[in-house]
Each structure stands twice: as structure tokens, then as C-alpha cells.
Amino acid sequence: YQAAFKPPTGGRATVKLPFDAFRLVRGPRLVPGVPPLSAAQTNETYQISLVVSKFEVSETGAALPGFEEGLFAMRLHELGTFSTRSPPFSRSM
């Protein structure tokens, strides 16, 4: 499963990729007819990778428009999960 994103420029930023943004791919090609990754499937996740690619996540595997070969650097300060749901109600005793 992959989710495409463009790294922000100009300094440190937070990037959030929801589970349903991840699509099943084989090589540079999107596998058609497969639903997005679900939160339930993440319990089976055992590896996370960052991939720099010149290909779009698409059924054709086309090259990204305006792709430029060369050096690339990105600092990763933190990796975690997030929820879009409200936290559960807690009661003080």
C-alpha cells in the first residue's frame, strides 16, 4: 500500500496521511478494484517505508510530470499515528 504526497518546502511541517489514502500498488501501478487500506488492517502492519519515486501511483504507472533527477534529502523528525475521532470520554474520580 502506498500514499502519495509532496514534501513541503521551507522548513519543518506536519504531514498527515489517513489510512484510507493508502492504495494497493504493485511496482509503480495501482491495483484496480482493491479498496483503500482500512484502520483494521493496520493491526497487520509490520513495516513502514518511505519511497522516492518518479512514478505516479496510478493504473498506468506514468512518470510524474516535471520530475527532475538529482539529489533528494528529507529529515524525518517523528513518525506516529493519529485519529480523526474525538478521544473517548473519561470521568475523573
Disulfide bonds with the S-S distance in Angstrom:
none
